[in-house]
């Protein structure tokens, strides 16, 4: 027994002494939709394009659109993350949608070569199966988080540049992880003035929204050490069974 325990401790010590670089844990979006205002301020609907345009309507009635992205964080527990203290950083990654901005969209881009879009926490959940006044009942910014990014056009009034945008959302996701009932997802929107341009992102597939979570190294070591100990004891049990045959 003493030999077995000594070997097990040695196995754990070996794992702990290895230089550990915590790998990113990647979560795909549970749901992602664009929500747009109907013509003349109508009820609107939802689309697979994540727009980040003006969300106030008003003088832009019929030309407003926002994006909604939700991630279920519960799966992180199986990766050794038990609280926000186990998280080093979190990045929301969005991929710009390749499409022409001529015609309707050109009225928003005008002669600008870049735009601004905002990422906030949503104040409620969005269900694409809902009916009725979808625009009027849409989520809005929750007020707990807000950051802005620059969206790049290939050239004024032409096409969007296909690329990833990385947004630091560490503090918001940490808050959500410790307060799951507060997680209503992300809300994307842009300036209300059309001359500032309109941003658009892919909502699903290989380039759909993802969260990249970097665990704290200590959490990663403990999780790996536990797995190593389990594997070691299993090998011992297998060898013992083979010898007794």
BELDA-V563863 format. One record per residue. RES is the residue in one small letter. PSI is psi in degrees with one decimal (NA if undefined). NEAR is the number of other ideal C-beta (glycine too) atoms within 12 Angstrom. Layout:
((RES/PSI/NEAR) (RES/PSI/NEAR))
//
This chain:
((x/-42.3/8) (x/-40.5/8) (x/-42.4/10) (x/-47.2/18) (x/-40.1/15) (x/-41.7/13) (x/-37.7/20) (x/-43.0/25) (x/-40.3/18) (x/-40.4/18) (x/-43.6/27) (x/-41.6/25) (x/-39.9/17) (x/-45.0/17) (x/-42.8/25) (x/-30.1/22) (x/-13.2/14) (x/141.8/16) (x/114.7/10) (x/124.7/21) (x/111.8/13) (x/123.2/26) (x/151.6/17) (x/135.0/22) (x/123.7/32) (x/126.2/21) (x/130.2/31) (x/153.1/23) (x/135.9/32) (x/-38.5/28) (x/148.5/30) (x/128.0/40) (x/151.5/40) (x/144.0/40) (x/127.2/45) (x/155.7/38) (x/139.3/35) (x/164.8/23) (x/142.8/17) (x/31.4/14) (x/22.2/20) (x/-172.0/19) (x/-24.3/22) (x/-159.2/32) (x/-160.7/26) (x/158.6/32) (x/166.8/28) (x/-5.4/24) (x/128.3/34) (x/92.5/46) (x/150.8/46) (x/71.3/45) (x/-169.7/44) (x/142.7/34) (x/6.3/36) (x/-21.4/24) (x/-119.2/29) (x/-121.2/15) (x/-16.5/14) (x/20.2/28) (x/130.0/20) (x/-4.4/23) (x/30.9/32) (x/143.6/38) (x/144.3/42) (x/169.9/46) (x/149.6/50) (x/128.6/49) (x/129.6/44) (x/137.4/33) (x/132.3/37) (x/115.0/20) (x/-3.1/34) (x/-27.1/16) (x/-14.9/18) (x/-24.6/34) (x/-36.3/20) (x/-9.5/13) (x/14.7/28) (x/5.8/29) (x/109.2/32) (x/-19.1/20) (x/175.0/20) (x/-21.9/26) (x/-18.6/15) (x/3.2/30) (x/127.6/38) (x/-50.5/26) (x/157.3/25) (x/132.4/36) (x/127.6/29) (x/125.8/42) (x/125.6/32) (x/139.7/39) (x/126.4/31) (x/142.0/37) (x/131.1/35) (x/113.2/19) (x/156.0/27) (x/147.4/18) (x/20.6/35) (x/165.0/15) (x/-122.9/11) (x/-49.9/20) (x/-27.0/28) (x/-26.4/23) (x/-18.6/22) (x/-29.6/37) (x/-31.9/35) (x/-124.8/21) (x/12.3/18) (x/153.9/28) (x/-4.9/21) (x/166.8/27) (x/174.9/37) (x/136.3/27) (x/155.1/41) (x/144.0/31) (x/121.8/40) (x/171.3/34) (x/140.4/35) (x/151.9/37) (x/-2.0/22) (x/163.8/21) (x/154.3/27) (x/133.5/32) (x/117.9/21) (x/-11.7/22) (x/-6.0/12) (x/152.2/22) (x/178.2/12) (x/-143.6/15) (x/80.2/16) (x/-41.4/28) (x/-44.8/33) (x/-28.9/20) (x/12.2/21) (x/158.8/41) (x/160.2/33) (x/-177.2/28) (x/133.6/27) (x/-20.6/24) (x/-0.7/14) (x/-14.8/23) (x/141.3/31) (x/128.9/23) (x/157.5/26) (x/150.1/23) (x/160.2/31) (x/128.3/23) (x/130.5/41) (x/132.9/25) (x/149.0/33) (x/-46.2/20) (x/154.1/16) (x/129.8/21) (x/17.8/23) (x/-97.2/21) (x/163.1/22) (x/148.8/38) (x/126.8/24) (x/117.6/19) (x/163.3/22) (x/141.8/22) (x/131.2/38) (x/123.2/22) (x/127.0/35) (x/115.0/23) (x/27.7/41) (x/-53.4/25) (x/-37.8/20) (x/-46.3/38) (x/-36.3/39) (x/-42.9/29) (x/-44.4/24) (x/-39.9/35) (x/-35.9/33) (x/-16.2/21) (x/72.3/17) (x/-32.8/18) (x/-11.9/11) (x/-6.2/23) (x/98.4/32) (x/3.5/33) (x/-177.4/43) (x/146.6/48) (x/121.7/42) (x/133.8/52) (x/173.5/42) (x/-177.6/41) (x/153.3/26) (x/-19.3/27) (x/122.6/22) (x/-30.3/30) (x/-12.8/21) (x/-2.1/30) (x/170.3/35) (x/134.1/48) (x/149.8/46) (x/140.4/41) (x/158.3/48) (x/140.9/33) (x/-14.2/34) (x/177.1/24) (x/-162.5/15) (x/-29.2/11) (x/23.1/23) (x/168.8/30) (x/140.5/42) (x/155.5/34) (x/129.2/40) (x/114.8/30) (x/124.2/37) (x/115.3/27) (x/159.9/33) (x/135.8/26) (x/-39.4/21) (x/-39.1/20) (x/-39.0/28) (x/-39.2/30) (x/-47.3/26) (x/-39.7/24) (x/-42.3/29) (x/-36.6/28) (x/-40.9/27) (x/-41.3/21) (x/-38.6/20) (x/-42.7/27) (x/-42.5/26) (x/-44.0/18) (x/-39.4/18) (x/-49.3/26) (x/-33.9/20) (x/-41.0/16) (x/-39.6/18) (x/-41.7/21) (x/-39.1/15) (x/-43.0/14) (x/-41.3/15) (x/-41.1/13) (x/-38.1/11) (x/-38.2/10) (x/-28.6/9) (x/-8.8/8) (x/NA/7))
//
